[in-house]
Amino acid sequence: MVDAVLALFTLPLPELSGLQRAGLLLPLTACIAVVYKALRCETPREIPLASVILWVTILIGMYMVGIGLMVVYQLLS
């Protein structure tokens, strides 16, 4: 049991494809959006919709930055 938990922190993840790595961004940004909006919203009823809007905004922004960097990389290489 202890060895299995220790392996999570000492062994690298198996090779992930680009789509899988991009998918890891979804839960990370969702957690950030929910926590941020839980601190900023005045009533709990506002949290779900505000979190979804912020989550989508963060995702679009991060993917657009990634696409932009990939285009710049392709142009310079």
VEXNUFI-201182 format. One record per residue: residue in three letters; x, y, z of N, C-alpha, C in turn; chain. Coordinates in Angstrom, 2 decimals, m for minus. Layout:
<pts>
@code:ala, neast:X, nnorth:Y, nup:Z, caeast:X, canorth:Y, caup:Z, ceast:X, cnorth:Y, cup:Z, unit:A
...
</pts>
This chain:
<pts>
@code:met, neast:0.83, nnorth:m1.19, nup:0.00, caeast:0.00, canorth:0.00, caup:0.00, ceast:0.87, cnorth:1.25, cup:0.00, unit:A
@code:val, neast:1.83, nnorth:1.30, nup:0.91, caeast:2.71, canorth:2.47, caup:1.00, ceast:3.55, cnorth:2.60, cup:m0.26, unit:A
@code:asp, neast:3.99, nnorth:1.47, nup:m0.81, caeast:4.79, canorth:1.51, caup:m2.03, ceast:3.99, cnorth:2.08, cup:m3.21, unit:A
@code:ala, neast:2.72, nnorth:1.74, nup:m3.28, caeast:1.89, canorth:2.24, caup:m4.37, ceast:1.71, cnorth:3.76, cup:m4.27, unit:A
@code:val, neast:1.51, nnorth:4.25, nup:m3.07, caeast:1.36, canorth:5.69, caup:m2.88, ceast:2.69, cnorth:6.39, cup:m3.15, unit:A
@code:leu, neast:3.78, nnorth:5.80, nup:m2.71, caeast:5.09, canorth:6.38, caup:m2.94, ceast:5.42, cnorth:6.43, cup:m4.43, unit:A
@code:ala, neast:4.97, nnorth:5.43, nup:m5.17, caeast:5.23, canorth:5.39, caup:m6.61, ceast:4.55, cnorth:6.54, cup:m7.34, unit:A
@code:leu, neast:3.42, nnorth:7.03, nup:m6.82, caeast:2.73, canorth:8.16, caup:m7.45, ceast:3.60, cnorth:9.41, cup:m7.44, unit:A
@code:phe, neast:4.45, nnorth:9.54, nup:m6.42, caeast:5.25, canorth:10.75, caup:m6.28, ceast:6.69, cnorth:10.59, cup:m6.77, unit:A
@code:thr, neast:7.14, nnorth:9.37, nup:m6.96, caeast:8.54, canorth:9.16, caup:m7.34, ceast:8.71, cnorth:8.76, cup:m8.80, unit:A
@code:leu, neast:7.72, nnorth:8.12, nup:m9.40, caeast:7.82, canorth:7.68, caup:m10.79, ceast:7.10, cnorth:8.66, cup:m11.69, unit:A
@code:pro, neast:7.67, nnorth:8.98, nup:m12.84, caeast:6.99, canorth:9.91, caup:m13.75, ceast:5.74, cnorth:9.26, cup:m14.34, unit:A
@code:leu, neast:4.82, nnorth:10.11, nup:m14.80, caeast:3.63, canorth:9.60, caup:m15.46, ceast:4.03, cnorth:8.93, cup:m16.77, unit:A
@code:pro, neast:3.28, nnorth:7.94, nup:m17.20, caeast:3.58, canorth:7.37, caup:m18.52, ceast:3.39, cnorth:8.44, cup:m19.59, unit:A
@code:glu, neast:3.95, nnorth:8.20, nup:m20.73, caeast:3.89, canorth:9.18, caup:m21.82, ceast:2.44, cnorth:9.49, cup:m22.17, unit:A
@code:leu, neast:2.10, nnorth:10.77, nup:m22.13, caeast:0.75, canorth:11.21, caup:m22.46, ceast:0.75, cnorth:11.88, cup:m23.82, unit:A
@code:ser, neast:m0.33, nnorth:11.67, nup:m24.55, caeast:m0.44, canorth:12.34, caup:m25.85, ceast:m0.77, cnorth:13.81, cup:m25.63, unit:A
@code:gly, neast:m0.71, nnorth:14.58, nup:m26.70, caeast:m1.01, canorth:16.01, caup:m26.61, ceast:m2.43, cnorth:16.27, cup:m26.16, unit:A
@code:leu, neast:m3.37, nnorth:15.48, nup:m26.65, caeast:m4.77, canorth:15.65, caup:m26.27, ceast:m4.97, cnorth:15.31, cup:m24.79, unit:A
@code:gln, neast:m4.28, nnorth:14.28, nup:m24.31, caeast:m4.40, canorth:13.92, caup:m22.90, ceast:m3.82, cnorth:15.01, cup:m22.00, unit:A
@code:arg, neast:m2.69, nnorth:15.58, nup:m22.42, caeast:m2.09, canorth:16.67, caup:m21.64, ceast:m3.00, cnorth:17.89, cup:m21.64, unit:A
@code:ala, neast:m3.63, nnorth:18.18, nup:m22.77, caeast:m4.56, canorth:19.31, caup:m22.83, ceast:m5.78, cnorth:19.04, cup:m21.96, unit:A
@code:gly, neast:m6.18, nnorth:17.78, nup:m21.86, caeast:m7.32, canorth:17.41, caup:m21.02, ceast:m7.05, cnorth:17.57, cup:m19.54, unit:A
@code:leu, neast:m5.79, nnorth:17.48, nup:m19.15, caeast:m5.44, canorth:17.68, caup:m17.74, ceast:m5.68, cnorth:19.11, cup:m17.29, unit:A
@code:leu, neast:m5.80, nnorth:20.01, nup:m18.25, caeast:m6.06, canorth:21.41, caup:m17.94, ceast:m7.50, cnorth:21.64, cup:m17.45, unit:A
@code:leu, neast:m8.42, nnorth:20.79, nup:m17.86, caeast:m9.83, canorth:20.97, caup:m17.53, ceast:m10.12, cnorth:20.95, cup:m16.03, unit:A
@code:pro, neast:m9.73, nnorth:19.90, nup:m15.29, caeast:m10.04, canorth:19.92, caup:m13.85, ceast:m9.24, cnorth:20.96, cup:m13.09, unit:A
@code:leu, neast:m8.03, nnorth:21.25, nup:m13.53, caeast:m7.22, canorth:22.27, caup:m12.86, ceast:m7.89, cnorth:23.63, cup:m12.94, unit:A
@code:thr, neast:m8.30, nnorth:24.02, nup:m14.14, caeast:m8.93, canorth:25.33, caup:m14.29, ceast:m10.32, cnorth:25.36, cup:m13.65, unit:A
@code:ala, neast:m11.02, nnorth:24.24, nup:m13.63, caeast:m12.33, canorth:24.20, caup:m12.96, ceast:m12.18, cnorth:24.46, cup:m11.46, unit:A
@code:cys, neast:m11.19, nnorth:23.84, nup:m10.86, caeast:m10.95, canorth:24.06, caup:m9.43, ceast:m10.58, cnorth:25.51, cup:m9.14, unit:A
@code:ile, neast:m9.74, nnorth:26.08, nup:m9.97, caeast:m9.35, canorth:27.47, caup:m9.79, ceast:m10.57, cnorth:28.39, cup:m9.91, unit:A
@code:ala, neast:m11.42, nnorth:28.16, nup:m10.90, caeast:m12.59, canorth:28.99, caup:m11.11, ceast:m13.57, cnorth:28.90, cup:m9.95, unit:A
@code:val, neast:m13.81, nnorth:27.70, nup:m9.44, caeast:m14.75, canorth:27.52, caup:m8.34, ceast:m14.24, cnorth:28.19, cup:m7.07, unit:A
@code:val, neast:m12.99, nnorth:27.99, nup:m6.75, caeast:m12.44, canorth:28.60, caup:m5.54, ceast:m12.43, cnorth:30.12, cup:m5.65, unit:A
@code:tyr, neast:m12.03, nnorth:30.65, nup:m6.80, caeast:m11.99, canorth:32.10, caup:m6.97, ceast:m13.39, cnorth:32.71, cup:m6.84, unit:A
@code:lys, neast:m14.37, nnorth:32.10, nup:m7.50, caeast:m15.72, canorth:32.64, caup:m7.43, ceast:m16.38, cnorth:32.41, cup:m6.07, unit:A
@code:ala, neast:m16.00, nnorth:31.36, nup:m5.37, caeast:m16.52, canorth:31.15, caup:m4.01, ceast:m16.05, cnorth:32.26, cup:m3.08, unit:A
@code:leu, neast:m14.86, nnorth:32.79, nup:m3.35, caeast:m14.35, canorth:33.88, caup:m2.53, ceast:m14.93, cnorth:35.23, cup:m2.95, unit:A
@code:arg, neast:m15.28, nnorth:35.40, nup:m4.21, caeast:m15.70, canorth:36.70, caup:m4.73, ceast:m17.21, cnorth:36.91, cup:m4.77, unit:A
@code:cys, neast:m18.01, nnorth:35.88, nup:m4.89, caeast:m19.46, canorth:36.05, caup:m5.01, ceast:m20.07, cnorth:36.36, cup:m3.65, unit:A
@code:glu, neast:m21.11, nnorth:37.19, nup:m3.69, caeast:m21.75, canorth:37.59, caup:m2.44, ceast:m22.72, cnorth:36.55, cup:m1.91, unit:A
@code:thr, neast:m23.43, nnorth:35.85, nup:m2.82, caeast:m24.36, canorth:34.81, caup:m2.39, ceast:m23.95, cnorth:33.48, cup:m3.03, unit:A
@code:pro, neast:m24.20, nnorth:32.40, nup:m2.33, caeast:m23.84, canorth:31.08, caup:m2.88, ceast:m24.56, cnorth:30.72, cup:m4.18, unit:A
@code:arg, neast:m25.72, nnorth:31.32, nup:m4.44, caeast:m26.46, canorth:31.03, caup:m5.67, ceast:m25.72, cnorth:31.50, cup:m6.91, unit:A
@code:glu, neast:m24.88, nnorth:32.50, nup:m6.77, caeast:m24.15, canorth:33.04, caup:m7.92, ceast:m22.97, cnorth:32.17, cup:m8.32, unit:A
@code:ile, neast:m22.49, nnorth:31.34, nup:m7.43, caeast:m21.24, canorth:30.62, caup:m7.63, ceast:m21.25, cnorth:29.68, cup:m8.85, unit:A
@code:pro, neast:m22.26, nnorth:28.83, nup:m9.04, caeast:m22.17, canorth:27.88, caup:m10.17, ceast:m22.07, cnorth:28.55, cup:m11.54, unit:A
@code:leu, neast:m22.96, nnorth:29.49, nup:m11.83, caeast:m22.93, canorth:30.13, caup:m13.14, ceast:m21.67, cnorth:30.97, cup:m13.32, unit:A
@code:ala, neast:m21.30, nnorth:31.71, nup:m12.30, caeast:m20.10, canorth:32.54, caup:m12.39, ceast:m18.85, cnorth:31.66, cup:m12.56, unit:A
@code:ser, neast:m18.83, nnorth:30.52, nup:m11.91, caeast:m17.68, canorth:29.61, caup:m12.04, ceast:m17.58, cnorth:29.03, cup:m13.44, unit:A
@code:val, neast:m18.70, nnorth:28.65, nup:m14.01, caeast:m18.69, canorth:28.09, caup:m15.37, ceast:m18.23, cnorth:29.15, cup:m16.37, unit:A
@code:ile, neast:m18.72, nnorth:30.37, nup:m16.22, caeast:m18.31, canorth:31.44, caup:m17.13, ceast:m16.82, cnorth:31.71, cup:m17.00, unit:A
@code:leu, neast:m16.31, nnorth:31.79, nup:m15.78, caeast:m14.89, canorth:32.01, caup:m15.58, ceast:m14.08, cnorth:30.83, cup:m16.10, unit:A
@code:trp, neast:m14.54, nnorth:29.61, nup:m15.89, caeast:m13.84, canorth:28.41, caup:m16.35, ceast:m13.69, cnorth:28.42, cup:m17.87, unit:A
@code:val, neast:m14.77, nnorth:28.72, nup:m18.56, caeast:m14.72, canorth:28.76, caup:m20.02, ceast:m13.79, cnorth:29.89, cup:m20.49, unit:A
@code:thr, neast:m13.85, nnorth:31.02, nup:m19.81, caeast:m12.98, canorth:32.14, caup:m20.17, ceast:m11.51, cnorth:31.78, cup:m20.00, unit:A
@code:ile, neast:m11.18, nnorth:31.13, nup:m18.89, caeast:m9.80, canorth:30.71, caup:m18.65, ceast:m9.35, cnorth:29.71, cup:m19.71, unit:A
@code:leu, neast:m10.21, nnorth:28.73, nup:m20.00, caeast:m9.85, canorth:27.72, caup:m21.00, ceast:m9.62, cnorth:28.33, cup:m22.37, unit:A
@code:ile, neast:m10.52, nnorth:29.19, nup:m22.80, caeast:m10.36, canorth:29.82, caup:m24.11, ceast:m9.07, cnorth:30.63, cup:m24.13, unit:A
@code:gly, neast:m8.83, nnorth:31.39, nup:m23.08, caeast:m7.62, canorth:32.20, caup:m23.02, ceast:m6.35, cnorth:31.36, cup:m23.06, unit:A
@code:met, neast:m6.32, nnorth:30.29, nup:m22.29, caeast:m5.11, canorth:29.47, caup:m22.24, ceast:m4.89, cnorth:28.72, cup:m23.56, unit:A
@code:tyr, neast:m5.95, nnorth:28.23, nup:m24.16, caeast:m5.79, canorth:27.54, caup:m25.44, ceast:m5.39, cnorth:28.52, cup:m26.54, unit:A
@code:met, neast:m5.92, nnorth:29.75, nup:m26.50, caeast:m5.54, canorth:30.74, caup:m27.51, ceast:m4.06, cnorth:31.13, cup:m27.35, unit:A
@code:val, neast:m3.60, nnorth:31.27, nup:m26.12, caeast:m2.18, canorth:31.56, caup:m25.90, ceast:m1.33, cnorth:30.40, cup:m26.41, unit:A
@code:gly, neast:m1.76, nnorth:29.17, nup:m26.14, caeast:m1.03, canorth:28.00, caup:m26.63, ceast:m0.98, cnorth:27.94, cup:m28.14, unit:A
@code:ile, neast:m2.10, nnorth:28.22, nup:m28.78, caeast:m2.13, canorth:28.22, caup:m30.25, ceast:m1.24, cnorth:29.33, cup:m30.80, unit:A
@code:gly, neast:m1.29, nnorth:30.50, nup:m30.16, caeast:m0.44, canorth:31.60, caup:m30.59, ceast:1.03, cnorth:31.27, cup:m30.47, unit:A
@code:leu, neast:1.41, nnorth:30.66, nup:m29.36, caeast:2.81, canorth:30.28, caup:m29.18, ceast:3.23, cnorth:29.21, cup:m30.18, unit:A
@code:met, neast:2.32, nnorth:28.29, nup:m30.49, caeast:2.64, canorth:27.26, caup:m31.47, ceast:2.84, cnorth:27.87, cup:m32.86, unit:A
@code:val, neast:2.02, nnorth:28.85, nup:m33.21, caeast:2.16, canorth:29.52, caup:m34.51, ceast:3.49, cnorth:30.27, cup:m34.56, unit:A
@code:val, neast:3.83, nnorth:30.99, nup:m33.51, caeast:5.11, canorth:31.71, caup:m33.47, ceast:6.28, cnorth:30.73, cup:m33.58, unit:A
@code:tyr, neast:6.18, nnorth:29.61, nup:m32.88, caeast:7.23, canorth:28.60, caup:m32.95, ceast:7.39, cnorth:28.06, cup:m34.37, unit:A
@code:gln, neast:6.26, nnorth:27.79, nup:m35.02, caeast:6.31, canorth:27.26, caup:m36.39, ceast:6.90, cnorth:28.30, cup:m37.35, unit:A
@code:leu, neast:6.59, nnorth:29.56, nup:m37.14, caeast:7.12, canorth:30.60, caup:m38.02, ceast:8.61, cnorth:30.82, cup:m37.83, unit:A
@code:leu, neast:9.09, nnorth:30.65, nup:m36.60, caeast:10.50, canorth:30.88, caup:m36.32, ceast:11.38, cnorth:29.67, cup:m36.58, unit:A
@code:ser, neast:10.78, nnorth:28.51, nup:m36.70, caeast:11.60, canorth:27.32, caup:m36.91, ceast:11.75, cnorth:26.96, cup:m38.37, unit:A
</pts>
